[in-house]
Amino acid sequence: MYKTLILLPLLLLFGCENLQPVASDQQTLVSGNGLPHLASINYLSQQMVNELVRQNDSLKPTEPLLVATPVMLSDLATTNELGLQYQQGLIAALHDHQFNLVDMNVAETLRVTPAGDFILSRDWQQLPSDIDVRHVVVTTMSPDKEGVAIYSRIVDVSNNRVVSVAQSFVPIAAMPGMLTHSQKVVSENGLLYRSENSGQRTVTIEGGL
């Protein structure tokens, strides 16, 4: 029997390789565009899924699988542009391995508006009240001074058992434009911190939410 996941008005956000900067010729293979950080995210997603597939000990490709939005390890409740794009990369890479994926952002009705016709939503009130799925990919992100550690795992929500795990570290150089060294003065939790030099606190992830 599958356990029913009730969608809450909060995003569920998500494990040992060191991701190296992607060379320009490799970007062409990994991504259809020329943005270095997007190429690196796609490459990271593919490598992490390869590891999840290798370590998987029970999930069958035919069983429904949901990819939750990655979250910061510090609070398990917030995400950023890196997390959102990595989530999409995981979906693409898992589909490439022919897993039976469930999209939790498909609304129950199509919204026809002057701005366009929309079916995707992050409004929990427009989404199905429950989803019959037993396995979820969850990811946590932990930044430090030099980059971001990424931990992904597949969890059986019927018993919270981890059936597969993968992890990686993304250095700043691998995602220029998305990861940058901290400034001398940074704001954290409503407080200002001043350092003698830049790069002495955790990296800045551009596009934070």
Buried (B, 14 or more C-beta within 10 A) or exposed (E): EEEEBEBEEEBBBBBEBEBEBBEEEBBEEBBEEEBBBBBBBBBBBBBBBBBBBEBBEEBEEEBBBBBBBBBBBEEEEBBBBBBBBBBBBBBBBBBEEEBBBBEBEEBEEEEEEEEEEEEEBEEBEBBEEEBEBBBBBBBBBBBEEBBBBBBBBBBBBEEEEEBBBBBBBBBBBBBEEBBBBBBEEBEEEEEEBEEEEEBBBBBBBBEEE
